[in-house]
Every structure is written in structure tokens, then in C-alpha cells.
Amino acid sequence: MHEPEFEICDVARIGRPGETQIFTLSEARALLPLVSRITAGAATELAPLQRRLRRMLACDPRLQAVEVEYEKVVRRWIGKIERLGLVASGLWWVNFDIGEGYVCWRYPEIRLDYFHAYGDRPEDRRKISEICEQYCPDWIY
């Protein structure tokens, strides 16, 4: 049986792609289960395409069709993430704008525990607990 991707209460959060929202940490953490479900579904859908691509030769005439399907899955995931007011910064990387940078999450992490400033790369993220101890920003509360 197919479970719905969105709960009724989640529909109020849906906006237009590219309309980034500002979140508090608690709001971001409350939205994480939905983001996780959306991402897990897209990752599951993408997995067989990734396996096929790894096994295909560059000269395989089916390669382009598989690449097109791969891109459709990724673009659909990005669209869903953006409609929630979030920023997709890479495959399965999601940023929640908190007004001073991003609280960030990467699938399949189970918690929203990292932060990076606007100019930083997601790979340079730091634990939220470190940020709190060092700066005690308002968005923590």
C-alpha cells in the first residue's frame, strides 16, 4: 500500500519553488521527518538507475534514456524540497535557512545537527552544539 508523502498539516507549508523561508531550529527539526520521507523516496527511486548507469558503457545506446530518467528523479526531488522553502545544495543535501546561515542535513542522517554560514560549503559544516557553545545565536531557541 502506498503511503501519502504529505500529511494534511504539511500542505500549509508548501510554497513556490525558489521561495526560501527562514526557520528557527525547532521549526526546521519539526519539518525534518517530511524532508526525510521525501528524500528517502527519491533515493529509493534513484537507486536502480544508479546501478544501471554504473554497469553501462559510454557507447550504450540506452545510456541517454537512463540519464534522462535519473535527472527527472533528481529534479522532482529538488522541486519538492524547494516548495517547502528549503535549499537543495547537492544530491540529498538540504539547507534550512535560519537567517544567519543554514542548518543543514544530508540523507540518511537521522537528526538535524549541523550548521554552515552562507558563504561556506556544506562540506565545511559544524555541529550545532559547537555553534551554540561558541556564539549562542538567537535561532537556537
CYANA upper distance limits for C-alpha pairs under 8 A (distance plus 0.5 A):
  5 GLU  CA     34 LEU  CA      8.17
  5 GLU  CA     37 ARG  CA      7.54
  5 GLU  CA     38 ILE  CA      7.20
  6 PHE  CA     10 ASP  CA      6.42
  6 PHE  CA     11 VAL  CA      7.41
  6 PHE  CA     34 LEU  CA      7.68
  7 GLU  CA     11 VAL  CA      7.43
  8 ILE  CA     12 ALA  CA      8.41
  9 CYS  CA     13 ARG  CA      8.40
 10 ASP  CA     14 ILE  CA      7.61
 13 ARG  CA     84 LEU  CA      6.42
 13 ARG  CA     85 GLY  CA      8.46
 14 ILE  CA     83 ARG  CA      5.77
 14 ILE  CA     84 LEU  CA      5.54
 14 ILE  CA     85 GLY  CA      8.05
 15 GLY  CA     19 GLU  CA      7.32
 15 GLY  CA     82 GLU  CA      8.48
 15 GLY  CA     83 ARG  CA      5.21
 15 GLY  CA     84 LEU  CA      6.56
 15 GLY  CA     85 GLY  CA      7.19
 16 ARG  CA     82 GLU  CA      7.75
 16 ARG  CA     83 ARG  CA      5.47
 16 ARG  CA     84 LEU  CA      8.47
 16 ARG  CA     85 GLY  CA      8.29
 17 PRO  CA     79 GLY  CA      6.61
 17 PRO  CA     80 LYS  CA      8.31
 17 PRO  CA     82 GLU  CA      5.17
 17 PRO  CA     83 ARG  CA      5.07
 17 PRO  CA     84 LEU  CA      8.38
 17 PRO  CA     85 GLY  CA      7.80
 18 GLY  CA     82 GLU  CA      6.19
 18 GLY  CA     83 ARG  CA      7.64
 18 GLY  CA     85 GLY  CA      7.52
 18 GLY  CA     87 VAL  CA      8.45
 19 GLU  CA     82 GLU  CA      7.64
 19 GLU  CA     83 ARG  CA      7.73
 19 GLU  CA     85 GLY  CA      6.05
 20 THR  CA     82 GLU  CA      7.72
 20 THR  CA     84 LEU  CA      8.46
 20 THR  CA     85 GLY  CA      4.67
 20 THR  CA     86 LEU  CA      6.16
 20 THR  CA     87 VAL  CA      7.57
 20 THR  CA     97 ASP  CA      7.80
 21 GLN  CA     85 GLY  CA      5.24
 21 GLN  CA     86 LEU  CA      7.27
 21 GLN  CA     96 PHE  CA      8.39
 21 GLN  CA     97 ASP  CA      7.06
 22 ILE  CA     85 GLY  CA      8.49
 22 ILE  CA     96 PHE  CA      7.84
 22 ILE  CA     97 ASP  CA      5.60
 22 ILE  CA     98 ILE  CA      5.60
 22 ILE  CA     99 GLY  CA      6.46
 23 PHE  CA     27 GLU  CA      6.25
 23 PHE  CA     28 ALA  CA      6.38
 23 PHE  CA     96 PHE  CA      7.06
 23 PHE  CA     97 ASP  CA      6.50
 23 PHE  CA     98 ILE  CA      5.42
 23 PHE  CA     99 GLY  CA      8.12
 23 PHE  CA    139 TRP  CA      8.45
 24 THR  CA     28 ALA  CA      6.71
 24 THR  CA     98 ILE  CA      6.40
 24 THR  CA    139 TRP  CA      5.64
 24 THR  CA    140 ILE  CA      7.37
 24 THR  CA    141 TYR  CA      7.69
 25 LEU  CA     29 ARG  CA      6.62
 25 LEU  CA     98 ILE  CA      7.86
 25 LEU  CA    103 VAL  CA      8.01
 25 LEU  CA    139 TRP  CA      6.49
 25 LEU  CA    140 ILE  CA      6.06
 25 LEU  CA    141 TYR  CA      7.40
 26 SER  CA     30 ALA  CA      6.61
 26 SER  CA    140 ILE  CA      8.28
 26 SER  CA    141 TYR  CA      7.83
 27 GLU  CA     31 LEU  CA      6.84
 28 ALA  CA     32 LEU  CA      6.72
 28 ALA  CA     96 PHE  CA      6.93
 28 ALA  CA    103 VAL  CA      8.40
 28 ALA  CA    112 LEU  CA      8.38
 29 ARG  CA     33 PRO  CA      8.35
 29 ARG  CA    111 ARG  CA      8.34
 29 ARG  CA    112 LEU  CA      6.77
 31 LEU  CA     35 VAL  CA      6.96
 32 LEU  CA     36 SER  CA      6.37
 32 LEU  CA    111 ARG  CA      8.43
 32 LEU  CA    112 LEU  CA      7.81
 33 PRO  CA     37 ARG  CA      6.68
 34 LEU  CA     38 ILE  CA      6.70
 35 VAL  CA     39 THR  CA      6.56
 35 VAL  CA     81 ILE  CA      7.63
 36 SER  CA     40 ALA  CA      6.42
 36 SER  CA    107 TYR  CA      7.57
 36 SER  CA    108 PRO  CA      8.19
 37 ARG  CA     41 GLY  CA      6.62
 38 ILE  CA     42 ALA  CA      6.83
 38 ILE  CA     77 TRP  CA      7.74
 38 ILE  CA     80 LYS  CA      8.22
 39 THR  CA     43 ALA  CA      6.49
 39 THR  CA     77 TRP  CA      7.42
 39 THR  CA     92 TRP  CA      7.12
 39 THR  CA    107 TYR  CA      7.44
 40 ALA  CA     44 THR  CA      6.56
 40 ALA  CA    107 TYR  CA      7.98
 40 ALA  CA    108 PRO  CA      8.15
 41 GLY  CA     45 GLU  CA      6.71
 42 ALA  CA     46 LEU  CA      6.53
 42 ALA  CA     73 VAL  CA      7.04
 42 ALA  CA     74 VAL  CA      7.86
 42 ALA  CA     77 TRP  CA      6.74
 43 ALA  CA     47 ALA  CA      6.54
 44 THR  CA     48 PRO  CA      8.30
 45 GLU  CA     49 LEU  CA      8.24
 45 GLU  CA     73 VAL  CA      7.76
 46 LEU  CA     50 GLN  CA      6.73
 46 LEU  CA     70 TYR  CA      6.95
 46 LEU  CA     73 VAL  CA      7.03
 46 LEU  CA     74 VAL  CA      8.37
 47 ALA  CA     51 ARG  CA      6.82
 48 PRO  CA     52 ARG  CA      6.70
 49 LEU  CA     53 LEU  CA      6.63
 49 LEU  CA     66 VAL  CA      7.11
 49 LEU  CA     69 GLU  CA      8.15
 49 LEU  CA     70 TYR  CA      6.74
 50 GLN  CA     54 ARG  CA      6.76
 50 GLN  CA     70 TYR  CA      8.17
 51 ARG  CA     55 ARG  CA      7.02
 52 ARG  CA     56 MET  CA      6.77
 52 ARG  CA     66 VAL  CA      8.26
 53 LEU  CA     63 LEU  CA      7.68
 53 LEU  CA     66 VAL  CA      7.61
 53 LEU  CA     67 GLU  CA      8.16
 56 MET  CA     60 ASP  CA      6.88
 56 MET  CA     63 LEU  CA      7.34
 57 LEU  CA     63 LEU  CA      8.29
 58 ALA  CA     63 LEU  CA      7.58
 59 CYS  CA     63 LEU  CA      8.16
 62 ARG  CA     66 VAL  CA      7.02
 63 LEU  CA     67 GLU  CA      6.68
 64 GLN  CA     68 VAL  CA      6.65
 65 ALA  CA     69 GLU  CA      6.87
 66 VAL  CA     70 TYR  CA      6.64
 67 GLU  CA     71 GLU  CA      6.67
 68 VAL  CA     72 LYS  CA      6.74
 69 GLU  CA     73 VAL  CA      6.89
 70 TYR  CA     74 VAL  CA      6.93
 71 GLU  CA     75 ARG  CA      6.47
 72 LYS  CA     76 ARG  CA      6.49
 73 VAL  CA     77 TRP  CA      6.77
 74 VAL  CA     78 ILE  CA      6.70
 74 VAL  CA     91 LEU  CA      8.08
 75 ARG  CA     79 GLY  CA      6.59
 76 ARG  CA     80 LYS  CA      6.85
 77 TRP  CA     81 ILE  CA      6.75
 78 ILE  CA     82 GLU  CA      6.54
 78 ILE  CA     88 ALA  CA      6.61
 79 GLY  CA     83 ARG  CA      6.59
 80 LYS  CA     84 LEU  CA      7.10
 81 ILE  CA     85 GLY  CA      7.48
 81 ILE  CA     86 LEU  CA      6.15
 81 ILE  CA     87 VAL  CA      7.32
 81 ILE  CA     88 ALA  CA      7.15
 81 ILE  CA     94 VAL  CA      8.19
 82 GLU  CA     86 LEU  CA      5.45
 82 GLU  CA     87 VAL  CA      6.38
 82 GLU  CA     88 ALA  CA      7.59
 85 GLY  CA     96 PHE  CA      8.40
 86 LEU  CA     94 VAL  CA      7.30
 86 LEU  CA     95 ASN  CA      6.37
 86 LEU  CA     96 PHE  CA      5.89
 86 LEU  CA     97 ASP  CA      7.51
 87 VAL  CA     94 VAL  CA      6.26
 87 VAL  CA     95 ASN  CA      5.45
 87 VAL  CA     96 PHE  CA      7.17
 87 VAL  CA     97 ASP  CA      8.26
 88 ALA  CA     92 TRP  CA      7.84
 88 ALA  CA     93 TRP  CA      6.24
 88 ALA  CA     94 VAL  CA      5.20
 88 ALA  CA     95 ASN  CA      6.75
 89 SER  CA     93 TRP  CA      5.95
 89 SER  CA     94 VAL  CA      6.60
 89 SER  CA     95 ASN  CA      7.38
 89 SER  CA    122 PRO  CA      7.98
 90 GLY  CA     94 VAL  CA      8.08
 92 TRP  CA    106 ARG  CA      6.06
 92 TRP  CA    107 TYR  CA      5.84
 93 TRP  CA    104 CYS  CA      7.76
 93 TRP  CA    105 TRP  CA      6.40
 93 TRP  CA    106 ARG  CA      4.96
 93 TRP  CA    107 TYR  CA      7.23
 93 TRP  CA    122 PRO  CA      8.47
 94 VAL  CA    104 CYS  CA      6.19
 94 VAL  CA    105 TRP  CA      5.76
 94 VAL  CA    106 ARG  CA      6.69
 95 ASN  CA    102 TYR  CA      5.96
 95 ASN  CA    103 VAL  CA      6.30
 95 ASN  CA    104 CYS  CA      4.94
 95 ASN  CA    105 TRP  CA      7.01
 96 PHE  CA    102 TYR  CA      5.76
 96 PHE  CA    103 VAL  CA      5.62
 96 PHE  CA    104 CYS  CA      6.56
 97 ASP  CA    101 GLY  CA      6.46
 97 ASP  CA    102 TYR  CA      5.12
 97 ASP  CA    103 VAL  CA      7.05
 98 ILE  CA    102 TYR  CA      6.19
 98 ILE  CA    103 VAL  CA      7.26
 98 ILE  CA    139 TRP  CA      7.00
100 GLU  CA    117 ALA  CA      7.14
100 GLU  CA    118 TYR  CA      7.67
101 GLY  CA    115 PHE  CA      7.76
101 GLY  CA    116 HIS  CA      6.39
101 GLY  CA    117 ALA  CA      4.63
101 GLY  CA    118 TYR  CA      5.10
102 TYR  CA    115 PHE  CA      6.03
102 TYR  CA    116 HIS  CA      5.88
102 TYR  CA    117 ALA  CA      6.60
102 TYR  CA    118 TYR  CA      7.22
103 VAL  CA    112 LEU  CA      7.67
103 VAL  CA    113 ASP  CA      7.97
103 VAL  CA    114 TYR  CA      6.16
103 VAL  CA    115 PHE  CA      4.82
103 VAL  CA    116 HIS  CA      7.07
103 VAL  CA    128 ILE  CA      8.43
104 CYS  CA    112 LEU  CA      7.11
104 CYS  CA    113 ASP  CA      7.88
104 CYS  CA    114 TYR  CA      5.90
104 CYS  CA    115 PHE  CA      6.13
104 CYS  CA    116 HIS  CA      7.68
104 CYS  CA    122 PRO  CA      7.97
104 CYS  CA    125 ARG  CA      8.28
105 TRP  CA    109 GLU  CA      7.34
105 TRP  CA    111 ARG  CA      8.04
105 TRP  CA    112 LEU  CA      6.09
105 TRP  CA    113 ASP  CA      7.85
105 TRP  CA    114 TYR  CA      7.31
113 ASP  CA    127 LYS  CA      6.24
113 ASP  CA    128 ILE  CA      5.96
113 ASP  CA    129 SER  CA      8.20
114 TYR  CA    125 ARG  CA      6.47
114 TYR  CA    126 ARG  CA      5.85
114 TYR  CA    127 LYS  CA      4.97
114 TYR  CA    128 ILE  CA      5.53
115 PHE  CA    125 ARG  CA      5.78
115 PHE  CA    126 ARG  CA      5.82
115 PHE  CA    127 LYS  CA      6.72
115 PHE  CA    128 ILE  CA      6.20
115 PHE  CA    131 ILE  CA      8.24
116 HIS  CA    120 ASP  CA      6.46
116 HIS  CA    121 ARG  CA      7.77
116 HIS  CA    122 PRO  CA      6.88
116 HIS  CA    124 ASP  CA      7.21
116 HIS  CA    125 ARG  CA      5.06
116 HIS  CA    126 ARG  CA      6.82
120 ASP  CA    124 ASP  CA      6.82
120 ASP  CA    125 ARG  CA      8.12
121 ARG  CA    125 ARG  CA      7.74
126 ARG  CA    130 GLU  CA      7.46
126 ARG  CA    131 ILE  CA      7.77
127 LYS  CA    131 ILE  CA      7.17
128 ILE  CA    132 CYS  CA      6.60
129 SER  CA    133 GLU  CA      6.71
130 GLU  CA    134 GLN  CA      6.64
131 ILE  CA    135 TYR  CA      6.24
131 ILE  CA    136 CYS  CA      7.29
131 ILE  CA    137 PRO  CA      8.29
132 CYS  CA    136 CYS  CA      4.80
132 CYS  CA    137 PRO  CA      6.98
132 CYS  CA    140 ILE  CA      7.69
136 CYS  CA    140 ILE  CA      7.72
